Amino acid sequence: MKFRNYVLDKFQEDAVKAIDNNHSVVVSAPTGTGKTLIADYLIDKYIDTGKVIIYTSPIKALSNQKYKQFCEAYGEEKIGLLTGDFVFNPEAPVLIMTTEVYRNMLVTKDEFVKSISYVIFDEIHYINDLERGTVWEESIIFSPETVRFLCLSATIPNAKEFAKWIEETKNHKVEVVINTKRAVPLKHFVYEKTLGIVTLDELEQFVKSNPLLSRRARNKKEKRKLMNIKAADHIDLITDVKEEGFLPIIYFNFSRKDCEKKSEQLYQRFDFTNNKEKEQIIYTFNKHINEFPSVKDLFSVNKLRRIIKKGIAYHHAGLLPVLKEIVEDLFSQGLIKVLYATETFAVGINMPAKSVAFDSLEKYDGRNFRYLTSKEYWQMAGRAGRRGIDKEGWAIALVDIRFADFERIRYITSGDKEPLVSRFYITYNLVLNMMMHYDEEQIKEILKKSFYYFLKKQEDTAIRIWSRFKNRVKKLMALGYIEKDGKSLTEKGMFASKIYDHEIEITEMFKTNIFKSLEESEINALIAAIIYDRKIDREHFKIYKDKKRYNRILKVVRKESPVLFRKLNRQNLLRLMRIVIEWSEGKEFSEIVKLTSMKEGDLIRLFRQIADFLNQVRKASDNWEIDKIAENCIARIKRDIVEIL
């Protein structure tokens, strides 16, 4: 079977037949094997039939990228985008949105949901995500039974079990399509300074034959010798990869700072481009950056411009969106030979290289250092090997032979073994929406539809879930969000049901007199303090020397809402006040970046999140005064580069 001049592989053909039969499909296939072609087939089939297709993605950046791709393929009039930050053409037959937006439509019983025929869940394995997995689960639970799903994922070891859950929950046929064969074979290696690129078995044999390493240093003298062994670094590895002819390479590093630092170090040692390539790189760079006059003189822009000329670049979530776009464009043209990237580059973006490297197989997850899961490793390793270009791809991990856990490394690199599990979590927002739309027996039945319950299938599981739900109800009653009869919502509860995160704090801001007592720029700063998560980087901020404004905001919050006063992170408020207030009062972006060590991309994301919450406030309220103030706050925060997709 052919589609778009491609002869479909067996797994693609099986998925297409399932779509033709109006069944849901779970597709489990390695990265780079052509899963997106199945989504393209589905869209081609239904785009002109009057049925709505939803394309969901786990991250806003991927939603934005898909929007641009689909607009080019089908025309802007047929594609819409809903991400919280942006709403374009919501009446279109194909709507791209984050999974959170789709979930929120479902739990609030948005009438629009009745018009949906298919939902494409890209990267469905995000259901495993510790913090956000519940969103994917709820999206399936609350979808109407008439909706069909196309679930796309890298390898899912328990794909059949997952499909059976959907089948039981939605009462329709769900077909499983599994492909284990990669389009380009992948070889796995480790790297050590003395041996170079070797297999794990070869490295382990070397360690066993070395008395010092195999004894693991039993005395102080041996410990000193052990610590004096120099570990390999990225320059060593890239030197060897270049000699082997395995560029371009994506070098994964879990620190944004290190990605930039290492690219600078490589820039001092190598030049991977000729004069013609340099001209093309600068032309492409300037073409993109000239669209954004307010940022083209920033230090970060000039830094990347300098480094990228030599075919070296970096990519992480903290970059300005336009810089990420430049890197992706140049990488797709084959003009970047070495790309230092965090793991976000492995999500959704179809940009393979000849090889990939791992600076380490351990990462800091916000709590502690741990080895990668096999799913994380394979998501990134899967970028190695370009279809139709390379005979094989290489995945190479730097290993510190002094401390390596060979069994763990072998487990991670020998296959994706982690099954999908449930991260189902009962949020206040979920409780409020279920109480608004369902009676007690219906709620109990819905909770039993969770993947969590399906995997356990025990009566005490249902009792535990119901107990958690009732505990949430008690807390909401104590806060005044549920009536004393425990069956209906108060005015505050109705408002909070339409706020999808930090629902208590945001509601307390706008259902008390706090919003009337603060200036618009101060409202923005208070929202920033509520939503800001500082677990990734330890940024620095220039704060106001005069703390009168800070103290006045706290005084207002303490007086109007003891609940918010208890929950509010006051350090966040102190740190963020100046950048948010000065941006809201018209200061240039180039001046704002001087007030903090926050990455520009993180700043823009924070400002857009503030606007997103304010939009939720507008939709949640029927009070004209709240609506007008929220609208003004959005206008202050969403301007210049923050407003541009």
C-alpha positions as CSV (number, residue, x, y, z in Angstrom):
1,M,0.0,0.0,0.0
2,K,1.3,3.5,-0.9
3,F,0.6,6.8,0.8
4,R,2.2,10.1,-0.1
5,N,4.7,8.3,-2.3
6,Y,5.8,6.0,0.6
7,V,5.3,2.3,0.4
8,L,3.9,1.6,3.9
9,D,5.5,-0.9,6.2
10,K,3.4,-3.7,7.6
11,F,2.8,-2.0,10.9
12,Q,1.7,1.3,9.2
13,E,-0.6,-0.7,6.9
14,D,-2.2,-2.5,9.9
15,A,-2.8,0.9,11.7
16,V,-4.3,2.4,8.6
17,K,-6.7,-0.5,8.2
18,A,-7.8,-0.1,11.8
19,I,-8.5,3.6,11.2
20,D,-10.5,2.7,8.0
21,N,-12.6,0.4,10.3
22,N,-13.2,3.3,12.7
23,H,-11.3,1.5,15.5
24,S,-9.0,3.0,18.1
25,V,-5.3,2.1,17.6
26,V,-2.3,1.9,19.9
27,V,0.9,2.1,17.9
28,S,4.1,1.0,19.6
29,A,7.2,1.5,17.4
30,P,10.8,2.7,17.8
31,T,11.7,6.3,17.2
32,G,12.2,7.2,13.6
33,T,10.1,4.3,12.1
34,G,7.3,6.5,10.6
35,K,4.6,6.7,13.2
36,T,3.6,10.2,12.2
37,L,2.7,9.0,8.7
38,I,-0.2,7.1,10.3
39,A,-1.4,10.4,11.9
40,D,-1.0,12.1,8.5
41,Y,-3.2,9.4,6.9
42,L,-5.9,9.9,9.5
43,I,-5.9,13.6,9.0
44,D,-6.0,13.2,5.2
45,K,-9.0,10.9,5.5
46,Y,-11.2,13.1,7.8
47,I,-10.1,16.7,7.2
48,D,-12.8,17.4,4.6
49,T,-15.6,15.3,6.1
50,G,-16.9,17.8,8.7
51,K,-15.5,15.8,11.6
52,V,-13.1,17.4,14.0
53,I,-9.7,15.8,14.7
54,I,-7.7,16.7,17.8
55,Y,-3.9,16.3,17.8
56,T,-2.5,16.5,21.3
57,S,1.1,16.8,22.3
58,P,2.9,16.7,25.7
59,I,4.7,20.1,25.3
60,K,3.7,23.5,24.0
61,A,6.8,23.8,21.8
62,L,5.8,20.6,20.0
63,S,2.2,21.9,19.6
64,N,3.6,25.1,18.0
65,Q,5.9,23.2,15.7
66,K,3.1,20.8,14.6
67,Y,0.9,23.8,14.0
68,K,3.4,25.3,11.5
69,Q,4.0,21.9,9.8
70,F,0.3,21.3,9.4
71,C,-0.4,24.8,8.1
72,E,2.2,24.2,5.4
73,A,0.7,20.8,4.5
74,Y,-3.1,21.6,4.7
75,G,-3.4,25.4,4.7
76,E,-3.9,27.8,7.6
77,E,-7.7,27.8,7.3
78,K,-7.9,24.1,8.1
79,I,-5.6,24.1,11.2
80,G,-6.3,25.5,14.6
81,L,-4.1,25.9,17.7
82,L,-5.1,25.9,21.4
83,T,-2.3,25.8,24.0
84,G,-3.5,28.2,26.7
85,D,-0.9,30.7,25.5
86,F,-2.4,30.9,22.0
87,V,-5.8,30.4,20.4
88,F,-5.8,30.4,16.6
89,N,-8.7,29.4,14.4
90,P,-10.6,27.3,17.0
91,E,-13.3,26.4,14.4
92,A,-10.8,24.5,12.2
93,P,-11.4,20.8,11.4
94,V,-7.9,19.9,12.7
95,L,-7.1,21.3,16.2
96,I,-3.6,21.0,17.7
97,M,-3.5,21.4,21.5
98,T,-1.7,20.3,24.6
99,T,-3.1,17.3,26.3
100,E,-4.0,19.6,29.3
101,V,-6.3,21.7,27.1
102,Y,-8.1,18.7,25.8
103,R,-8.5,17.3,29.3
104,N,-9.9,20.6,30.6
105,M,-12.5,20.6,27.8
106,L,-13.6,17.2,28.9
107,V,-13.9,17.7,32.6
108,T,-15.9,20.9,32.2
109,K,-18.2,19.2,29.7
110,D,-17.5,21.7,26.9
111,E,-20.2,21.3,24.2
112,F,-17.5,21.3,21.6
113,V,-16.4,17.8,22.6
114,K,-19.5,16.4,20.9
115,S,-18.0,17.3,17.4
116,I,-14.8,15.3,17.9
117,S,-14.3,12.1,15.9
118,Y,-10.6,11.2,16.5
119,V,-8.0,12.2,19.0
120,I,-4.3,11.6,18.2
121,F,-2.2,11.3,21.4
122,D,1.4,11.9,20.4
123,E,3.9,10.5,22.8
124,I,1.2,8.6,24.8
125,H,3.9,7.1,27.0
126,Y,3.8,10.4,28.9
127,I,1.0,8.7,30.9
128,N,4.1,7.4,32.8
129,D,5.2,11.0,33.8
130,L,5.2,11.3,37.5
131,E,3.8,14.8,37.6
132,R,1.6,15.1,34.5
133,G,0.7,11.5,33.7
134,T,-2.8,11.8,35.3
135,V,-3.7,14.3,32.5
136,W,-3.4,11.6,29.8
137,E,-5.4,9.2,31.9
138,E,-8.2,11.6,32.6
139,S,-8.3,12.5,28.9
140,I,-9.1,8.9,28.0
141,I,-11.5,8.4,31.0
142,F,-13.6,11.5,30.2
143,S,-13.7,11.2,26.4
144,P,-17.1,10.3,25.0
145,E,-17.4,6.7,23.9
146,T,-18.0,7.9,20.3
147,V,-14.4,9.3,20.1
148,R,-11.7,7.1,18.7
149,F,-8.0,7.4,19.6
150,L,-4.8,7.0,17.7
151,C,-2.1,6.5,20.5
152,L,1.5,6.9,19.2
153,S,4.4,5.9,21.3
154,A,7.9,4.6,21.3
155,T,8.1,1.0,22.6
156,I,5.3,0.1,25.1
157,P,6.1,-3.3,26.7
158,N,2.5,-3.7,28.0
159,A,0.8,-2.2,24.9
160,K,-1.9,-4.9,24.9
161,E,-2.7,-4.4,28.5
162,F,-3.0,-0.6,27.9
163,A,-5.3,-1.2,24.9
164,K,-7.5,-3.6,26.9
165,W,-8.0,-0.9,29.5
166,I,-9.1,1.6,26.8
167,E,-11.4,-1.0,25.3
168,E,-13.1,-1.8,28.6
169,T,-13.3,1.9,29.5
170,K,-14.7,3.1,26.2
171,N,-16.6,0.1,25.0
172,H,-15.2,-0.1,21.5
173,K,-12.5,-2.0,19.6
174,V,-8.9,-1.0,20.2
175,E,-6.3,-2.6,18.0
176,V,-2.6,-2.9,18.9
177,V,0.0,-2.4,16.3
178,I,3.6,-3.3,17.4
179,N,6.7,-2.8,15.4
180,T,10.0,-3.8,17.0
181,K,12.3,-3.3,14.0
182,R,14.0,0.0,13.6
183,A,14.4,1.6,10.1
184,V,18.1,2.0,10.8
185,P,19.8,-0.6,13.1
186,L,21.1,0.9,16.3
187,K,24.4,-0.1,17.9
188,H,25.1,0.6,21.6
189,F,28.6,1.5,22.9
190,V,30.3,3.0,25.9
191,Y,33.2,5.4,25.9
192,E,36.3,5.3,28.1
193,K,39.4,7.5,27.7
194,T,42.0,4.7,27.3
195,L,39.9,2.3,25.3
196,G,37.8,4.8,23.3
197,I,34.5,3.5,21.8
198,V,33.9,0.0,22.9
199,T,31.0,-2.4,23.8
200,L,29.9,-2.7,27.4
201,D,31.2,-6.2,27.6
202,E,34.7,-5.0,26.5
203,L,34.7,-2.3,29.1
204,E,33.6,-4.6,31.9
205,Q,36.3,-7.1,30.9
206,F,38.9,-4.3,31.1
207,V,37.7,-3.3,34.6
208,K,37.8,-6.9,35.8
209,S,41.4,-7.3,34.5
210,N,42.5,-4.1,36.3
211,P,43.4,-4.9,40.0
212,L,42.9,-1.3,41.2
213,L,39.4,-1.0,39.6
214,S,38.2,-4.5,40.4
215,R,39.2,-4.2,44.1
216,R,37.3,-0.9,44.3
217,A,40.1,0.7,46.4
218,R,40.2,-0.9,49.9
219,N,42.7,1.5,51.5
220,K,43.5,5.2,51.4
221,K,46.4,4.9,49.0
222,E,44.4,2.9,46.5
223,K,41.5,5.4,46.9
224,R,43.8,8.3,46.0
225,K,45.1,6.3,42.9
226,L,41.5,5.6,41.9
227,M,40.4,9.3,42.2
228,N,43.4,10.3,40.1
229,I,42.1,8.3,37.1
230,K,41.0,10.9,34.6
231,A,37.5,10.3,33.2
232,A,36.8,10.8,29.5
233,D,35.1,14.0,28.4
234,H,33.1,15.2,25.5
235,I,36.1,16.5,23.5
236,D,37.7,13.1,23.6
237,L,34.5,11.4,22.5
238,I,33.7,13.8,19.7
239,T,37.3,13.6,18.4
240,D,36.9,9.8,18.1
241,V,33.4,10.0,16.6
242,K,34.7,12.5,14.0
243,E,37.5,10.2,13.0
244,E,35.1,7.3,12.7
245,G,32.9,9.4,10.4
246,F,29.9,9.4,12.6
247,L,28.9,13.1,12.6
248,P,26.5,14.7,12.9
249,I,26.0,13.9,16.6
250,I,23.5,14.9,19.2
251,Y,25.3,15.0,22.6
252,F,22.7,14.7,25.4
253,N,23.5,16.5,28.6
254,F,20.9,17.0,31.4
255,S,22.2,20.4,32.4
256,R,21.3,23.4,30.3
257,K,24.4,25.2,31.6
258,D,26.6,22.4,30.6
259,C,25.2,22.3,27.1
260,E,26.2,25.9,26.6
261,K,29.6,25.4,28.4
262,K,30.5,22.4,26.4
263,S,29.6,23.9,23.0
264,E,31.9,26.9,23.9
265,Q,34.7,24.5,24.8
266,L,34.3,22.6,21.5
267,Y,34.1,25.9,19.6
268,Q,37.7,26.6,20.9
269,R,38.9,23.3,19.5
270,F,37.0,22.5,16.3
271,D,35.6,24.1,13.1
272,F,33.2,21.7,11.3
273,T,32.1,24.0,8.4
274,N,33.5,25.4,5.2
275,N,33.0,29.0,4.0
276,K,29.9,28.1,1.9
277,E,28.3,26.4,4.9
278,K,29.1,29.4,7.1
279,E,27.4,31.7,4.7
280,Q,24.3,29.6,4.7
281,I,24.3,29.4,8.5
282,I,24.5,33.2,8.9
283,Y,21.9,33.8,6.2
284,T,19.4,31.4,8.0
285,F,20.3,32.8,11.4
286,N,19.7,36.4,10.3
287,K,16.5,35.5,8.4
288,H,15.0,34.2,11.6
289,I,16.3,36.8,14.1
290,N,15.5,39.8,12.0
291,E,11.8,39.1,12.6
292,F,12.4,39.9,16.3
293,P,14.2,43.3,16.5
294,S,13.7,43.5,20.3
295,V,16.0,40.6,21.0
296,K,18.6,40.6,18.2
297,D,21.2,42.4,20.2
298,L,20.9,40.2,23.3
299,F,24.1,38.5,24.6
300,S,22.5,35.1,24.2
301,V,21.7,35.7,20.6
302,N,25.2,37.0,19.7
303,K,26.7,34.0,21.6
304,L,24.9,31.4,19.6
305,R,25.5,33.3,16.4
306,R,29.2,33.1,17.0
307,I,29.3,29.4,18.0
308,I,26.9,28.1,15.4
309,K,29.1,29.4,12.5
310,K,31.4,26.5,13.2
311,G,28.6,23.9,13.0
312,I,28.3,23.7,16.8
313,A,25.1,24.5,18.7
314,Y,23.0,23.8,21.8
315,H,19.3,23.3,22.4
316,H,17.3,23.4,25.7
317,A,14.0,24.7,27.0
318,G,15.5,27.9,28.4
319,L,16.5,29.2,25.0
320,L,14.5,32.0,23.3
321,P,11.9,30.3,21.1
322,V,13.4,31.9,18.0
323,L,16.9,30.5,18.9
324,K,15.4,27.0,19.2
325,E,13.8,27.4,15.8
326,I,17.1,28.5,14.3
327,V,18.9,25.5,15.7
328,E,16.2,23.1,14.5
329,D,16.2,24.7,11.0
330,L,20.0,24.5,10.7
331,F,20.1,21.0,12.1
332,S,17.5,19.7,9.6
333,Q,19.6,21.2,6.8
334,G,22.6,19.2,8.0
335,L,24.6,22.3,8.8
336,I,25.0,21.5,12.6
337,K,27.5,18.8,13.1
338,V,27.6,18.7,16.9
339,L,24.5,19.6,18.9
340,Y,24.5,19.7,22.7
341,A,20.9,19.1,23.9
342,T,18.8,18.3,26.9
343,E,16.3,15.5,26.6
344,T,13.5,17.8,25.4
345,F,15.1,17.6,22.0
346,A,14.2,13.9,21.9
347,V,10.4,14.6,22.4
348,G,8.4,14.6,19.2
349,I,10.9,16.5,17.0
350,N,11.8,14.3,14.1
351,M,15.4,15.2,13.8
352,P,17.7,12.2,13.8
353,A,21.5,12.4,13.6
354,K,24.1,9.8,12.6
355,S,25.0,9.2,16.3
356,V,23.9,10.3,19.7
357,A,26.0,10.5,22.9
358,F,25.2,10.6,26.6
359,D,27.3,12.7,28.9
360,S,26.1,10.4,31.6
361,L,23.5,7.7,32.1
362,E,22.5,9.4,35.4
363,K,20.4,12.5,35.8
364,Y,19.1,14.7,38.6
365,D,15.3,14.6,38.6
366,G,14.7,17.4,41.0
367,R,15.0,15.2,44.1
368,N,18.1,13.1,43.6
369,F,20.5,11.6,41.1
370,R,19.4,8.4,39.5
371,Y,20.1,6.2,36.4
372,L,17.9,6.8,33.4
373,T,14.9,4.6,32.9
374,S,15.2,2.3,29.8
375,K,12.3,4.4,28.3
376,E,14.2,7.6,28.7
377,Y,17.4,6.1,27.3
378,W,15.7,4.7,24.2
379,Q,13.7,7.9,23.6
380,M,17.1,9.7,23.2
381,A,19.1,6.8,21.7
382,G,16.4,6.4,19.1
383,R,17.5,9.7,17.4
384,A,20.6,7.9,16.1
385,G,20.5,6.8,12.5
386,R,18.9,8.7,9.6
387,R,16.4,6.8,7.4
388,G,17.6,6.4,3.9
389,I,21.0,7.9,4.7
390,D,22.8,5.8,7.4
391,K,23.3,2.0,7.4
392,E,23.4,2.1,11.2
393,G,23.1,4.5,14.1
394,W,25.4,4.7,17.1
395,A,24.4,5.4,20.7
396,I,27.5,6.1,22.9
397,A,27.5,6.7,26.7
398,L,30.3,8.2,28.6
399,V,31.0,5.9,31.6
400,D,33.1,6.6,34.7
401,I,34.8,3.2,35.2
402,R,35.5,4.0,38.8
403,F,31.8,3.9,39.8
404,A,29.9,2.2,36.9
405,D,27.1,-0.2,37.7
406,F,27.5,-2.5,34.7
407,E,24.3,-4.5,35.4
408,R,22.2,-1.4,35.6
409,I,23.8,0.0,32.3
410,R,23.2,-3.4,30.6
411,Y,19.5,-3.3,31.7
412,I,19.0,0.2,30.4
413,T,20.6,-0.3,27.1
414,S,19.4,-3.7,26.2
415,G,15.8,-2.7,25.5
416,D,12.8,-0.6,26.6
417,K,11.4,-2.7,29.5
418,E,9.4,-0.3,31.7
419,P,5.6,-0.9,31.3
420,L,3.1,2.0,31.3
421,V,1.8,2.5,34.8
422,S,-0.8,4.8,36.3
423,R,-0.1,8.2,37.8
424,F,-3.8,8.9,38.5
425,Y,-4.1,11.6,41.1
426,I,-7.3,13.3,42.4
427,T,-6.8,17.0,42.1
428,Y,-9.1,19.6,43.7
429,N,-10.2,20.7,40.1
430,L,-11.2,17.1,39.3
431,V,-13.2,16.8,42.5
432,L,-15.1,20.1,41.8
433,N,-15.9,19.2,38.2
434,M,-17.1,15.7,39.1
435,M,-19.3,17.0,41.8
436,M,-20.8,19.6,39.4
437,H,-21.6,17.1,36.7
438,Y,-22.2,13.7,38.3
439,D,-23.9,12.1,41.3
440,E,-22.1,10.0,43.9
441,E,-22.7,6.6,42.2
442,Q,-21.5,8.0,38.8
443,I,-18.4,9.4,40.5
444,K,-17.6,6.0,42.0
445,E,-18.0,4.4,38.6
446,I,-15.7,7.0,36.9
447,L,-13.0,6.5,39.5
448,K,-13.2,2.7,38.8
449,K,-12.4,3.5,35.1
450,S,-8.9,4.7,36.0
451,F,-5.9,2.8,34.7
452,Y,-4.8,2.6,38.3
453,Y,-7.9,0.6,39.2
454,F,-7.6,-1.5,36.0
455,L,-4.1,-2.6,36.9
456,K,-5.0,-3.5,40.5
457,K,-8.5,-4.8,40.0
458,Q,-9.2,-5.2,43.7
459,E,-12.2,-4.0,45.7
460,D,-9.9,-2.4,48.4
461,T,-8.4,-0.3,45.5
462,A,-11.8,1.2,44.8
463,I,-12.3,1.8,48.5
464,R,-8.9,3.6,48.7
465,I,-9.6,5.8,45.6
466,W,-13.1,6.7,47.0
467,S,-11.5,7.5,50.4
468,R,-9.0,9.9,48.8
469,F,-11.9,11.6,46.9
470,K,-13.9,12.1,50.1
471,N,-10.9,13.5,51.9
472,R,-10.5,16.1,49.1
473,V,-14.2,16.9,49.5
474,K,-13.8,17.5,53.3
475,K,-10.9,19.9,52.7
476,L,-12.8,21.8,50.0
477,M,-15.8,22.1,52.4
478,A,-13.5,23.5,55.1
479,L,-12.2,26.1,52.6
480,G,-15.7,27.1,51.6
481,Y,-15.7,25.6,48.1
482,I,-18.4,23.0,48.7
483,E,-21.7,23.6,50.5
484,K,-22.2,22.1,54.0
485,D,-24.5,19.4,52.5
486,G,-21.4,18.0,50.7
487,K,-23.2,17.7,47.4
488,S,-23.0,21.1,45.6
489,L,-20.5,23.8,44.9
490,T,-20.4,27.3,46.4
491,E,-19.7,30.3,44.2
492,K,-16.0,29.9,44.9
493,G,-16.2,26.2,44.0
494,M,-17.8,27.0,40.7
495,F,-15.0,29.5,39.9
496,A,-12.2,27.1,41.0
497,S,-13.7,24.3,38.8
498,K,-12.5,26.3,35.7
499,I,-9.0,26.9,37.1
500,Y,-6.8,24.0,36.2
501,D,-3.8,24.3,38.4
502,H,-3.1,26.2,41.6
503,E,-6.9,26.4,41.7
504,I,-7.2,27.4,45.4
505,E,-4.6,30.1,45.3
506,I,-5.9,31.7,42.1
507,T,-9.5,31.5,43.3
508,E,-8.6,33.2,46.6
509,M,-7.0,36.0,44.6
510,F,-10.1,36.8,42.6
511,K,-13.0,35.7,44.9
512,T,-11.8,38.0,47.7
513,N,-10.9,41.7,47.4
514,I,-7.2,41.0,46.7
515,F,-7.6,41.8,43.0
516,K,-9.3,45.1,43.8
517,S,-6.6,46.2,46.3
518,L,-3.6,45.7,44.0
519,E,-2.3,47.4,40.9
520,E,-2.5,45.4,37.7
521,S,1.3,44.9,37.5
522,E,1.2,43.7,41.2
523,I,-1.6,41.2,40.3
524,N,0.7,39.8,37.6
525,A,3.6,39.5,40.2
526,L,1.4,37.7,42.7
527,I,0.3,35.2,40.1
528,A,4.0,34.7,39.1
529,A,4.8,34.0,42.8
530,I,2.0,31.4,42.9
531,I,2.9,29.4,39.8
532,Y,6.7,29.7,39.7
533,D,8.6,26.4,40.2
534,R,12.2,26.9,41.1
535,K,13.3,23.2,41.3
536,I,15.4,23.1,38.1
537,D,17.8,26.0,38.3
538,R,18.9,28.2,41.1
539,E,18.4,31.5,39.4
540,H,19.4,34.9,40.9
541,F,17.3,38.0,40.9
542,K,17.8,41.7,41.5
543,I,15.1,42.6,44.0
544,Y,13.7,46.0,45.0
545,K,15.8,47.7,47.7
546,D,12.7,49.3,49.1
547,K,10.4,46.6,50.3
548,K,7.4,48.8,50.9
549,R,5.5,47.4,47.8
550,Y,6.3,43.9,48.8
551,N,5.1,44.4,52.4
552,R,1.9,46.1,51.1
553,I,1.1,43.2,48.9
554,L,1.6,40.7,51.8
555,K,-0.5,42.9,54.0
556,V,-3.4,42.8,51.5
557,V,-3.1,39.1,51.1
558,R,-3.0,38.5,54.9
559,K,-6.1,40.7,55.4
560,E,-8.2,39.3,52.6
561,S,-7.3,35.6,52.5
562,P,-5.5,33.8,55.3
563,V,-5.7,30.7,53.1
564,L,-3.6,32.3,50.3
565,F,-1.3,33.9,52.9
566,R,-0.5,30.4,54.3
567,K,0.0,28.9,50.8
568,L,2.0,31.8,49.2
569,N,5.7,31.3,48.7
570,R,6.9,34.7,49.9
571,Q,10.4,34.2,48.6
572,N,9.0,33.7,45.1
573,L,7.2,37.0,45.5
574,L,10.3,38.8,46.6
575,R,12.4,37.4,43.8
576,L,9.9,37.8,40.9
577,M,8.3,41.1,41.8
578,R,10.7,43.3,40.1
579,I,11.0,41.5,36.7
580,V,7.2,41.0,36.4
581,I,6.2,44.5,37.6
582,E,8.8,46.2,35.4
583,W,7.8,44.2,32.4
584,S,4.2,44.9,33.1
585,E,4.9,48.6,33.3
586,G,6.6,48.7,29.8
587,K,10.3,48.0,30.3
588,E,12.1,46.5,27.3
589,F,12.9,42.8,27.3
590,S,16.6,43.5,26.9
591,E,16.4,45.4,30.2
592,I,14.4,42.7,32.0
593,V,17.0,40.0,31.3
594,K,19.6,42.1,33.2
595,L,17.5,41.7,36.4
596,T,17.9,37.9,36.6
597,S,20.0,34.9,35.7
598,M,16.8,33.2,34.4
599,K,17.1,32.0,30.8
600,E,15.2,34.1,28.3
601,G,13.1,31.2,27.3
602,D,12.1,30.6,30.9
603,L,11.2,34.3,31.3
604,I,8.9,34.2,28.3
605,R,7.4,30.9,29.5
606,L,6.6,32.5,32.9
607,F,5.1,35.6,31.3
608,R,2.9,33.4,29.0
609,Q,1.8,31.2,32.0
610,I,0.7,34.3,33.8
611,A,-1.4,35.3,30.8
612,D,-2.7,31.7,30.5
613,F,-4.0,31.8,34.2
614,L,-5.5,35.2,33.6
615,N,-7.4,33.8,30.6
616,Q,-8.7,31.0,32.8
617,V,-9.9,33.6,35.3
618,R,-11.8,35.5,32.6
619,K,-13.5,32.2,31.5
620,A,-14.3,31.3,35.1
621,S,-15.9,34.6,36.1
622,D,-19.2,36.2,35.2
623,N,-18.1,39.4,37.0
624,W,-17.4,42.3,34.6
625,E,-14.9,43.9,37.0
626,I,-12.8,40.8,37.2
627,D,-13.0,40.3,33.5
628,K,-11.8,43.9,32.8
629,I,-8.9,43.8,35.2
630,A,-7.8,40.3,34.0
631,E,-8.0,41.6,30.4
632,N,-5.8,44.6,31.3
633,C,-3.3,42.4,33.1
634,I,-3.0,40.2,30.1
635,A,-2.4,43.2,27.8
636,R,0.4,44.3,30.2
637,I,2.2,40.9,30.2
638,K,1.5,39.6,26.7
639,R,3.3,42.1,24.5
640,D,6.3,42.2,22.1
641,I,8.2,38.9,22.0
642,V,5.9,37.3,24.6
643,E,2.9,37.7,22.2
644,I,4.6,36.1,19.2
645,L,4.2,32.3,18.6
